Structure formats: structure tokens, C-alpha cells
Amino acid sequence: MKILKSLVVVLMMAFVSFGANAQAQNKNEETLKIKTSAVCGMCKKTMEKAMAYEKGVKSSSLDVDSKILTVVFDSRKTNADNVRKAVNETGYDADDKPASERAYKRLDDCCKKEAGAH
């Protein structure tokens, strides 16, 4: 019986510790919405793949219709400016910051702003 009580106490402490750690991690998560120049499904794939490789980014999702990229990132590892810069270096505008000219030229023709939504 004594061993069972000790085991219960140890398990309770472990659960409390795990819960506190999960809350601490969420405090460092930020969500950023960026207006982009994306025009198609290929843009979505390209941008979301690029964000997956960006340090500190936990998830990203582009809504092609609204051209809004939603990025969840760890604020201990990166910041909003770095995320926008990563979007620019992928070839897309990020809010008021224009795409890197070199990266934009490398985009497929269907992904360029001039192509329009399709």
C-alpha cells in the first residue's frame, strides 16, 4: 500500500510538471498573418515548404483566395521580421516588403504576380 501511494505521488508530480512545461512552450508561440503576393496552389506548396525549413517555424498555412499566410513560430528562435524575410527570399511579397528580385525571377510563370489568380 505504501508503494502504491508513493507511485501515485510520483505520477501526479510528473503530470503537473508536464502540464507546466506545455504551458511554458505555448507562451513562446506567436501567430503571424502576412499578406502575400501568392496567386495559385503551386505558390501555396512552395511557400509552405519554405516555411517548414525556416528555423523556429512550427506551422504555416496559406489561404490562396485571401493571399494570407498564417505562420506559428517560436519567439525564442525567430521573430516576425525573419519570417517576412523568409517569405521575401522565397519570391513573394510579405505585407509591405517586396519579394527578393532574384527569388521572384526564379518563380514559375504561373506564380508571378502578373499571372493573376487562377
The first five atom37 places (N, CA, C, CB, O) and aatype in JSON, in Angstrom:
{
  "aatype": [12, 11, 9, 10, 11, 15, 10, 19, 19, 19, 10, 12, 12, 0, 13, 19, 15, 13, 7, 0, 2, 0, 5, 0, 5, 2, 11, 2, 6, 6, 16, 10, 11, 9, 11, 16, 15, 0, 19, 4, 7, 12, 4, 11, 11, 16, 12, 6, 11, 0, 12, 0, 18, 6, 11, 7, 19, 11, 15, 15, 15, 10, 3, 19, 3, 15, 11, 9, 10, 16, 19, 19, 13, 3, 15, 1, 11, 16, 2, 0, 3, 2, 19, 1, 11, 0, 19, 2, 6, 16, 7, 18, 3, 0, 3, 3, 11, 14, 0, 15, 6, 1, 0, 18, 11, 1, 10, 3, 3, 4, 4, 11, 11, 6, 0, 7, 0, 8],
  "atom_mask": [
    [1, 1, 1, 1, 1],
    [1, 1, 1, 1, 1],
    [1, 1, 1, 1, 1],
    [1, 1, 1, 1, 1],
    [1, 1, 1, 1, 1],
    [1, 1, 1, 1, 1],
    [1, 1, 1, 1, 1],
    [1, 1, 1, 1, 1],
    [1, 1, 1, 1, 1],
    [1, 1, 1, 1, 1],
    [1, 1, 1, 1, 1],
    [1, 1, 1, 1, 1],
    [1, 1, 1, 1, 1],
    [1, 1, 1, 1, 1],
    [1, 1, 1, 1, 1],
    [1, 1, 1, 1, 1],
    [1, 1, 1, 1, 1],
    [1, 1, 1, 1, 1],
    [1, 1, 1, 0, 1],
    [1, 1, 1, 1, 1],
    [1, 1, 1, 1, 1],
    [1, 1, 1, 1, 1],
    [1, 1, 1, 1, 1],
    [1, 1, 1, 1, 1],
    [1, 1, 1, 1, 1],
    [1, 1, 1, 1, 1],
    [1, 1, 1, 1, 1],
    [1, 1, 1, 1, 1],
    [1, 1, 1, 1, 1],
    [1, 1, 1, 1, 1],
    [1, 1, 1, 1, 1],
    [1, 1, 1, 1, 1],
    [1, 1, 1, 1, 1],
    [1, 1, 1, 1, 1],
    [1, 1, 1, 1, 1],
    [1, 1, 1, 1, 1],
    [1, 1, 1, 1, 1],
    [1, 1, 1, 1, 1],
    [1, 1, 1, 1, 1],
    [1, 1, 1, 1, 1],
    [1, 1, 1, 0, 1],
    [1, 1, 1, 1, 1],
    [1, 1, 1, 1, 1],
    [1, 1, 1, 1, 1],
    [1, 1, 1, 1, 1],
    [1, 1, 1, 1, 1],
    [1, 1, 1, 1, 1],
    [1, 1, 1, 1, 1],
    [1, 1, 1, 1, 1],
    [1, 1, 1, 1, 1],
    [1, 1, 1, 1, 1],
    [1, 1, 1, 1, 1],
    [1, 1, 1, 1, 1],
    [1, 1, 1, 1, 1],
    [1, 1, 1, 1, 1],
    [1, 1, 1, 0, 1],
    [1, 1, 1, 1, 1],
    [1, 1, 1, 1, 1],
    [1, 1, 1, 1, 1],
    [1, 1, 1, 1, 1],
    [1, 1, 1, 1, 1],
    [1, 1, 1, 1, 1],
    [1, 1, 1, 1, 1],
    [1, 1, 1, 1, 1],
    [1, 1, 1, 1, 1],
    [1, 1, 1, 1, 1],
    [1, 1, 1, 1, 1],
    [1, 1, 1, 1, 1],
    [1, 1, 1, 1, 1],
    [1, 1, 1, 1, 1],
    [1, 1, 1, 1, 1],
    [1, 1, 1, 1, 1],
    [1, 1, 1, 1, 1],
    [1, 1, 1, 1, 1],
    [1, 1, 1, 1, 1],
    [1, 1, 1, 1, 1],
    [1, 1, 1, 1, 1],
    [1, 1, 1, 1, 1],
    [1, 1, 1, 1, 1],
    [1, 1, 1, 1, 1],
    [1, 1, 1, 1, 1],
    [1, 1, 1, 1, 1],
    [1, 1, 1, 1, 1],
    [1, 1, 1, 1, 1],
    [1, 1, 1, 1, 1],
    [1, 1, 1, 1, 1],
    [1, 1, 1, 1, 1],
    [1, 1, 1, 1, 1],
    [1, 1, 1, 1, 1],
    [1, 1, 1, 1, 1],
    [1, 1, 1, 0, 1],
    [1, 1, 1, 1, 1],
    [1, 1, 1, 1, 1],
    [1, 1, 1, 1, 1],
    [1, 1, 1, 1, 1],
    [1, 1, 1, 1, 1],
    [1, 1, 1, 1, 1],
    [1, 1, 1, 1, 1],
    [1, 1, 1, 1, 1],
    [1, 1, 1, 1, 1],
    [1, 1, 1, 1, 1],
    [1, 1, 1, 1, 1],
    [1, 1, 1, 1, 1],
    [1, 1, 1, 1, 1],
    [1, 1, 1, 1, 1],
    [1, 1, 1, 1, 1],
    [1, 1, 1, 1, 1],
    [1, 1, 1, 1, 1],
    [1, 1, 1, 1, 1],
    [1, 1, 1, 1, 1],
    [1, 1, 1, 1, 1],
    [1, 1, 1, 1, 1],
    [1, 1, 1, 1, 1],
    [1, 1, 1, 1, 1],
    [1, 1, 1, 1, 1],
    [1, 1, 1, 0, 1],
    [1, 1, 1, 1, 1],
    [1, 1, 1, 1, 1]
  ],
  "atom_positions": [
    [[0.82, -1.19, 0.0], [0.0, 0.0, 0.0], [0.86, 1.25, 0.0], [-0.93, 0.0, 1.2], [0.56, 2.23, -0.68]],
    [[1.95, 1.21, 0.78], [2.86, 2.34, 0.86], [3.51, 2.62, -0.49], [3.93, 2.09, 1.93], [3.69, 3.77, -0.88]],
    [[3.86, 1.56, -1.2], [4.47, 1.68, -2.53], [3.46, 2.28, -3.51], [4.96, 0.3, -3.04], [3.83, 3.11, -4.35]],
    [[2.22, 1.87, -3.41], [1.17, 2.39, -4.28], [0.98, 3.89, -4.07], [-0.15, 1.64, -4.03], [0.85, 4.64, -5.04]],
    [[0.97, 4.34, -2.82], [0.84, 5.78, -2.51], [2.03, 6.55, -3.09], [0.74, 6.01, -0.98], [1.86, 7.63, -3.66]],
    [[3.2, 6.01, -2.94], [4.41, 6.66, -3.47], [4.35, 6.77, -4.99], [5.67, 5.9, -3.05], [4.72, 7.78, -5.57]],
    [[3.88, 5.71, -5.61], [3.75, 5.7, -7.06], [2.74, 6.74, -7.53], [3.35, 4.31, -7.55], [2.98, 7.43, -8.52]],
    [[1.62, 6.84, -6.83], [0.6, 7.83, -7.17], [1.17, 9.24, -7.04], [-0.65, 7.66, -6.26], [0.94, 10.07, -7.91]],
    [[1.91, 9.51, -5.98], [2.52, 10.83, -5.77], [3.51, 11.15, -6.89], [3.22, 10.9, -4.4], [3.51, 12.26, -7.42]],
    [[4.33, 10.2, -7.26], [5.32, 10.41, -8.33], [4.61, 10.68, -9.65], [6.24, 9.17, -8.47], [5.02, 11.58, -10.4]],
    [[3.57, 9.93, -9.96], [2.83, 10.13, -11.2], [2.15, 11.5, -11.22], [1.79, 9.02, -11.4], [2.15, 12.18, -12.25]],
    [[1.58, 11.91, -10.1], [0.93, 13.23, -10.04], [1.95, 14.34, -10.27], [0.24, 13.42, -8.68], [1.67, 15.31, -10.98]],
    [[3.12, 14.2, -9.69], [4.17, 15.21, -9.88], [4.6, 15.26, -11.34], [5.39, 14.91, -8.97], [4.86, 16.34, -11.87]],
    [[4.68, 14.12, -11.97], [5.08, 14.07, -13.39], [4.05, 14.77, -14.26], [5.25, 12.61, -13.85], [4.42, 15.52, -15.16]],
    [[2.76, 14.53, -14.01], [1.7, 15.18, -14.79], [1.7, 16.69, -14.59], [0.34, 14.61, -14.41], [1.53, 17.43, -15.55]],
    [[1.89, 17.14, -13.36], [1.94, 18.58, -13.08], [3.12, 19.2, -13.8], [2.03, 18.85, -11.55], [3.0, 20.28, -14.39]],
    [[4.26, 18.54, -13.75], [5.46, 19.05, -14.42], [5.25, 19.11, -15.92], [6.67, 18.17, -14.1], [5.63, 20.09, -16.56]],
    [[4.65, 18.08, -16.5], [4.39, 18.05, -17.95], [3.45, 19.19, -18.34], [3.79, 16.69, -18.36], [3.69, 19.86, -19.34]],
    [[2.39, 19.4, -17.57], [1.43, 20.47, -17.85], [2.08, 21.84, -17.79], [0.0, 0.0, 0.0], [1.8, 22.69, -18.64]],
    [[2.93, 22.08, -16.82], [3.62, 23.37, -16.7], [4.55, 23.59, -17.88], [4.41, 23.44, -15.37], [4.66, 24.7, -18.39]],
    [[5.23, 22.53, -18.32], [6.13, 22.65, -19.46], [5.37, 22.96, -20.74], [6.94, 21.36, -19.62], [5.83, 23.78, -21.54]],
    [[4.22, 22.34, -20.94], [3.41, 22.6, -22.13], [2.92, 24.04, -22.14], [2.22, 21.63, -22.2], [2.89, 24.68, -23.19]],
    [[2.53, 24.56, -20.98], [2.08, 25.95, -20.9], [3.23, 26.9, -21.21], [1.5, 26.26, -19.51], [3.02, 27.91, -21.88]],
    [[4.43, 26.6, -20.73], [5.59, 27.45, -20.99], [5.9, 27.5, -22.48], [6.81, 26.96, -20.21], [6.28, 28.54, -23.0]],
    [[5.75, 26.36, -23.16], [6.02, 26.33, -24.59], [5.02, 27.17, -25.35], [6.01, 24.9, -25.1], [5.39, 27.86, -26.3]],
    [[3.75, 27.13, -24.96], [2.72, 27.91, -25.65], [2.92, 29.4, -25.48], [1.34, 27.52, -25.14], [2.55, 30.17, -26.37]],
    [[3.5, 29.83, -24.37], [3.75, 31.25, -24.14], [4.76, 31.8, -25.15], [4.26, 31.48, -22.71], [4.76, 33.0, -25.43]],
    [[5.6, 30.95, -25.68], [6.62, 31.37, -26.64], [6.15, 31.26, -28.08], [7.87, 30.55, -26.45], [6.88, 31.62, -29.0]],
    [[4.94, 30.76, -28.28], [4.39, 30.64, -29.64], [3.68, 31.93, -30.03], [3.42, 29.45, -29.74], [2.89, 32.48, -29.27]],
    [[3.98, 32.4, -31.21], [3.3, 33.57, -31.76], [2.69, 33.18, -33.1], [4.27, 34.78, -31.9], [3.22, 32.34, -33.82]],
    [[1.58, 33.81, -33.43], [0.94, 33.6, -34.71], [1.0, 34.89, -35.49], [-0.53, 33.13, -34.55], [0.65, 35.96, -34.99]],
    [[1.45, 34.79, -36.72], [1.64, 35.95, -37.59], [0.84, 35.74, -38.86], [3.14, 36.18, -37.91], [0.89, 34.67, -39.46]],
    [[0.11, 36.75, -39.27], [-0.63, 36.71, -40.54], [0.04, 37.7, -41.48], [-2.17, 37.06, -40.34], [0.2, 38.88, -41.16]],
    [[0.43, 37.2, -42.65], [1.17, 38.0, -43.63], [0.4, 38.06, -44.94], [2.59, 37.42, -43.85], [0.0, 37.02, -45.47]],
    [[0.19, 39.25, -45.45], [-0.42, 39.43, -46.78], [0.68, 39.17, -47.81], [-1.06, 40.88, -46.95], [1.73, 39.81, -47.79]],
    [[0.43, 38.22, -48.71], [1.44, 37.83, -49.7], [0.98, 38.15, -51.11], [1.75, 36.33, -49.58], [-0.13, 38.65, -51.33]],
    [[1.85, 37.86, -52.05], [1.53, 38.04, -53.47], [1.26, 36.7, -54.15], [2.68, 38.77, -54.19], [1.34, 36.6, -55.37]],
    [[0.93, 35.68, -53.36], [0.66, 34.34, -53.9], [-0.57, 34.35, -54.79], [0.48, 33.33, -52.76], [-1.52, 35.09, -54.52]],
    [[-0.56, 33.53, -55.85], [-1.69, 33.51, -56.79], [-2.27, 32.13, -57.08], [-1.26, 34.13, -58.08], [-3.33, 32.03, -57.69]],
    [[-1.59, 31.06, -56.65], [-2.1, 29.74, -57.04], [-1.7, 28.65, -56.04], [-1.58, 29.37, -58.43], [-1.0, 28.91, -55.06]],
    [[-2.17, 27.45, -56.31], [-1.86, 26.31, -55.47], [-0.38, 25.97, -55.43], [0.0, 0.0, 0.0], [0.13, 25.48, -54.42]],
    [[0.3, 26.21, -56.53], [1.74, 25.96, -56.55], [2.45, 26.94, -55.6], [2.3, 26.11, -58.0], [3.42, 26.56, -54.93]],
    [[1.97, 28.17, -55.54], [2.52, 29.15, -54.59], [2.36, 28.62, -53.17], [1.81, 30.54, -54.74], [3.28, 28.71, -52.35]],
    [[1.19, 28.06, -52.9], [0.9, 27.52, -51.57], [1.92, 26.44, -51.2], [-0.53, 26.94, -51.52], [2.5, 26.48, -50.11]],
    [[2.13, 25.49, -52.11], [3.1, 24.43, -51.85], [4.5, 24.99, -51.63], [3.11, 23.44, -53.02], [5.2, 24.58, -50.71]],
    [[4.89, 25.92, -52.5], [6.24, 26.49, -52.42], [6.45, 27.22, -51.1], [6.48, 27.45, -53.59], [7.46, 27.03, -50.43]],
    [[5.5, 28.06, -50.74], [5.65, 28.87, -49.55], [5.59, 28.03, -48.27], [4.57, 29.93, -49.51], [6.41, 28.22, -47.37]],
    [[4.64, 27.11, -48.19], [4.54, 26.27, -47.0], [5.76, 25.37, -46.84], [3.27, 25.42, -47.07], [6.2, 25.12, -45.72]],
    [[6.31, 24.89, -47.95], [7.52, 24.08, -47.88], [8.7, 24.92, -47.39], [7.84, 23.45, -49.26], [9.5, 24.46, -46.57]],
    [[8.82, 26.13, -47.9], [9.91, 27.01, -47.48], [9.81, 27.33, -45.99], [9.9, 28.32, -48.3], [10.82, 27.37, -45.29]],
    [[8.59, 27.55, -45.5], [8.39, 27.87, -44.08], [8.73, 26.68, -43.19], [6.95, 28.31, -43.83], [9.18, 26.86, -42.06]],
    [[8.52, 25.47, -43.71], [8.83, 24.26, -42.93], [10.32, 24.16, -42.63], [8.37, 23.01, -43.69], [10.71, 23.56, -41.63]],
    [[11.15, 24.75, -43.48], [12.6, 24.71, -43.28], [13.12, 25.91, -42.5], [13.29, 24.65, -44.62], [14.3, 25.97, -42.17]],
    [[12.25, 26.85, -42.2], [12.67, 28.06, -41.5], [12.79, 27.78, -40.0], [11.68, 29.22, -41.77], [11.86, 27.25, -39.39]],
    [[13.93, 28.15, -39.42], [14.18, 27.91, -38.0], [13.11, 28.6, -37.15], [15.58, 28.42, -37.61], [12.82, 29.78, -37.33]],
    [[12.53, 27.84, -36.23], [11.56, 28.38, -35.29], [10.12, 28.32, -35.75], [0.0, 0.0, 0.0], [9.21, 28.5, -34.95]],
    [[9.9, 28.06, -37.03], [8.53, 27.99, -37.54], [7.95, 26.63, -37.2], [8.49, 28.25, -39.08], [8.52, 25.59, -37.52]],
    [[6.8, 26.65, -36.54], [6.15, 25.41, -36.14], [5.13, 24.96, -37.18], [5.47, 25.58, -34.8], [4.98, 23.76, -37.41]],
    [[4.43, 25.9, -37.8], [3.47, 25.54, -38.84], [3.17, 26.77, -39.69], [2.17, 24.98, -38.21], [3.38, 27.91, -39.27]],
    [[2.67, 26.51, -40.89], [2.26, 27.6, -41.77], [1.15, 27.1, -42.68], [3.45, 28.14, -42.6], [1.06, 25.92, -43.01]],
    [[0.29, 28.05, -43.07], [-0.81, 27.71, -43.95], [-1.15, 28.93, -44.78], [-2.04, 27.2, -43.14], [-1.4, 30.01, -44.24]],
    [[-1.17, 28.76, -46.09], [-1.51, 29.85, -46.99], [-2.93, 29.67, -47.5], [-0.52, 29.92, -48.17], [-3.28, 28.62, -48.04]],
    [[-3.74, 30.7, -47.33], [-5.08, 30.74, -47.93], [-4.91, 31.5, -49.24], [-6.16, 31.43, -46.97], [-4.76, 32.73, -49.24]],
    [[-4.94, 30.78, -50.36], [-4.67, 31.38, -51.67], [-5.69, 32.45, -52.02], [-4.65, 30.3, -52.74], [-5.34, 33.48, -52.59]],
    [[-6.95, 32.22, -51.69], [-8.0, 33.18, -52.05], [-7.77, 34.55, -51.41], [-9.37, 32.65, -51.64], [-7.91, 35.58, -52.06]],
    [[-7.43, 34.56, -50.13], [-7.2, 35.83, -49.43], [-5.74, 36.28, -49.5], [-7.62, 35.71, -47.97], [-5.4, 37.41, -49.15]],
    [[-4.86, 35.37, -49.96], [-3.42, 35.61, -50.04], [-2.79, 35.83, -48.67], [-3.15, 36.81, -50.93], [-1.77, 36.52, -48.56]],
    [[-3.39, 35.26, -47.63], [-2.88, 35.4, -46.26], [-2.14, 34.13, -45.85], [-4.03, 35.71, -45.27], [-2.68, 33.02, -45.91]],
    [[-0.89, 34.33, -45.44], [-0.07, 33.24, -44.91], [-0.11, 33.36, -43.38], [1.41, 33.3, -45.46], [0.26, 34.39, -42.82]],
    [[-0.56, 32.29, -42.73], [-0.59, 32.25, -41.27], [0.57, 31.38, -40.81], [-1.95, 31.71, -40.74], [0.69, 30.22, -41.19]],
    [[1.43, 31.97, -39.97], [2.63, 31.27, -39.51], [2.63, 31.24, -37.98], [3.92, 31.95, -40.06], [2.45, 32.28, -37.33]],
    [[2.84, 30.06, -37.42], [3.01, 29.91, -35.98], [4.49, 29.64, -35.77], [2.1, 28.74, -35.39], [5.06, 28.72, -36.36]],
    [[5.11, 30.46, -34.9], [6.55, 30.31, -34.68], [6.91, 30.44, -33.22], [7.32, 31.33, -35.5], [6.15, 30.99, -32.42]],
    [[8.09, 29.94, -32.87], [8.64, 30.02, -31.52], [9.42, 31.32, -31.42], [9.54, 28.78, -31.19], [10.43, 31.5, -32.1]],
    [[8.95, 32.23, -30.58], [9.58, 33.56, -30.47], [10.97, 33.51, -29.84], [8.69, 34.47, -29.66], [11.69, 34.51, -29.87]],
    [[11.36, 32.36, -29.28], [12.72, 32.23, -28.75], [13.71, 31.95, -29.88], [12.79, 31.11, -27.7], [14.92, 32.16, -29.71]],
    [[13.21, 31.48, -31.02], [14.1, 31.07, -32.11], [14.06, 32.0, -33.32], [13.74, 29.69, -32.54], [15.01, 32.02, -34.11]],
    [[12.99, 32.77, -33.47], [12.88, 33.68, -34.61], [11.92, 34.8, -34.25], [12.41, 32.92, -35.89], [11.4, 34.85, -33.14]],
    [[11.68, 35.69, -35.2], [10.74, 36.79, -34.96], [9.98, 37.1, -36.26], [11.49, 38.07, -34.45], [10.27, 36.52, -37.31]],
    [[9.02, 38.0, -36.17], [8.16, 38.31, -37.31], [8.96, 38.83, -38.5], [7.09, 39.34, -36.92], [8.67, 38.47, -39.64]],
    [[9.96, 39.67, -38.26], [10.77, 40.19, -39.37], [11.52, 39.09, -40.1], [11.76, 41.23, -38.84], [11.62, 39.12, -41.32]],
    [[12.03, 38.12, -39.36], [12.74, 37.0, -40.0], [11.79, 36.15, -40.84], [13.43, 36.12, -38.94], [12.16, 35.67, -41.91]],
    [[10.57, 35.97, -40.35], [9.59, 35.19, -41.1], [9.23, 35.92, -42.39], [8.31, 34.93, -40.25], [9.17, 35.31, -43.46]],
    [[8.99, 37.24, -42.3], [8.69, 38.02, -43.52], [9.86, 37.97, -44.51], [8.38, 39.49, -43.15], [9.66, 37.85, -45.72]],
    [[11.07, 38.05, -43.98], [12.26, 37.98, -44.84], [12.33, 36.63, -45.56], [13.55, 38.22, -44.01], [12.7, 36.57, -46.73]],
    [[11.97, 35.57, -44.86], [11.97, 34.23, -45.47], [10.94, 34.16, -46.6], [11.67, 33.14, -44.41], [11.19, 33.53, -47.63]],
    [[9.79, 34.8, -46.41], [8.77, 34.86, -47.47], [9.33, 35.62, -48.67], [7.46, 35.53, -46.96], [9.17, 35.18, -49.81]],
    [[9.99, 36.76, -48.42], [10.59, 37.55, -49.49], [11.64, 36.75, -50.25], [11.21, 38.83, -48.93], [11.72, 36.83, -51.48]],
    [[12.44, 35.99, -49.53], [13.5, 35.21, -50.16], [12.97, 33.99, -50.9], [14.51, 34.78, -49.11], [13.72, 33.32, -51.61]],
    [[11.69, 33.69, -50.72], [11.04, 32.62, -51.46], [10.49, 33.16, -52.78], [9.91, 31.98, -50.63], [10.15, 32.4, -53.68]],
    [[10.41, 34.5, -52.88], [9.96, 35.12, -54.13], [8.63, 35.84, -54.03], [0.0, 0.0, 0.0], [8.07, 36.24, -55.05]],
    [[8.12, 36.0, -52.82], [6.81, 36.6, -52.62], [6.89, 37.85, -51.76], [5.85, 35.59, -52.0], [7.76, 37.97, -50.9]],
    [[5.96, 38.78, -52.0], [5.83, 39.95, -51.14], [5.34, 39.48, -49.78], [4.86, 41.0, -51.76], [4.62, 38.5, -49.66]],
    [[5.75, 40.21, -48.74], [5.29, 39.93, -47.38], [4.87, 41.25, -46.75], [6.41, 39.23, -46.52], [5.71, 42.06, -46.36]],
    [[3.56, 41.46, -46.66], [2.99, 42.72, -46.21], [3.52, 43.84, -47.11], [3.34, 42.99, -44.7], [3.3, 43.81, -48.32]],
    [[4.21, 44.81, -46.55], [4.7, 45.93, -47.36], [6.12, 45.73, -47.88], [4.64, 47.21, -46.56], [6.68, 46.62, -48.52]],
    [[6.7, 44.56, -47.61], [8.07, 44.28, -48.05], [8.05, 43.5, -49.36], [8.86, 43.49, -46.97], [7.47, 42.41, -49.42]],
    [[8.66, 44.03, -50.4], [8.62, 43.35, -51.71], [9.51, 42.11, -51.75], [9.06, 44.32, -52.81], [10.48, 41.98, -51.0]],
    [[9.16, 41.21, -52.63], [9.92, 39.98, -52.81], [11.34, 40.29, -53.27], [9.23, 39.06, -53.82], [11.59, 41.31, -53.91]],
    [[12.25, 39.41, -52.93], [13.61, 39.5, -53.45], [13.53, 39.37, -54.97], [14.54, 38.4, -52.82], [12.93, 38.42, -55.48]],
    [[14.13, 40.29, -55.67], [14.05, 40.29, -57.14], [14.61, 38.99, -57.72], [14.81, 41.5, -57.72], [14.04, 38.42, -58.65]],
    [[15.72, 38.55, -57.18], [16.36, 37.34, -57.67], [15.45, 36.11, -57.46], [17.72, 37.12, -56.96], [15.29, 35.28, -58.35]],
    [[14.85, 36.02, -56.26], [13.96, 34.89, -55.96], [12.69, 34.96, -56.81], [13.58, 34.88, -54.46], [12.2, 33.94, -57.29]],
    [[12.17, 36.17, -57.01], [10.96, 36.34, -57.81], [11.19, 35.86, -59.24], [10.51, 37.82, -57.81], [10.31, 35.22, -59.83]],
    [[12.34, 36.16, -59.81], [12.65, 35.75, -61.18], [12.72, 34.22, -61.31], [13.98, 36.36, -61.62], [12.49, 33.68, -62.39]],
    [[13.04, 33.53, -60.21], [13.14, 32.06, -60.23], [11.78, 31.37, -60.13], [14.02, 31.59, -59.1], [11.68, 30.17, -60.38]],
    [[10.73, 32.12, -59.76], [9.4, 31.51, -59.65], [8.91, 31.06, -61.01], [8.4, 32.49, -59.02], [9.27, 31.64, -62.04]],
    [[8.09, 30.02, -61.03], [7.42, 29.61, -62.27], [6.53, 30.76, -62.73], [6.58, 28.3, -62.07], [6.08, 31.57, -61.92]],
    [[6.3, 30.84, -64.02], [5.48, 31.93, -64.57], [4.09, 31.99, -63.93], [5.35, 31.77, -66.08], [3.55, 33.08, -63.73]],
    [[3.52, 30.85, -63.62], [2.17, 30.84, -63.03], [2.14, 31.45, -61.63], [1.64, 29.42, -62.96], [1.07, 31.84, -61.16]],
    [[3.29, 31.55, -60.98], [3.35, 32.07, -59.62], [3.71, 33.56, -59.56], [4.35, 31.29, -58.83], [3.78, 34.13, -58.47]],
    [[3.92, 34.15, -60.68], [4.27, 35.58, -60.68], [3.0, 36.44, -60.58], [5.07, 35.96, -61.97], [1.94, 36.05, -61.06]],
    [[3.13, 37.59, -59.95], [2.0, 38.46, -59.69], [1.22, 38.77, -60.97], [2.48, 39.75, -59.05], [0.0, 38.88, -60.95]],
    [[1.93, 38.91, -62.08], [1.29, 39.26, -63.34], [0.32, 38.17, -63.82], [2.35, 39.51, -64.39], [-0.59, 38.45, -64.6]],
    [[0.53, 36.95, -63.35], [-0.32, 35.82, -63.77], [-1.74, 35.97, -63.23], [0.28, 34.49, -63.3], [-2.69, 35.46, -63.83]],
    [[-1.89, 36.66, -62.12], [-3.21, 36.82, -61.52], [-3.7, 35.51, -60.9], [0.0, 0.0, 0.0], [-3.08, 34.46, -61.08]],
    [[-4.79, 35.58, -60.2], [-5.35, 34.39, -59.56], [-5.87, 33.42, -60.62], [-6.49, 34.78, -58.58], [-6.48, 33.82, -61.61]],
    [[-5.6, 32.14, -60.4], [-6.06, 31.1, -61.33], [-6.25, 29.78, -60.61], [-5.08, 30.93, -62.49], [-6.63, 28.79, -61.23]]
  ]
}
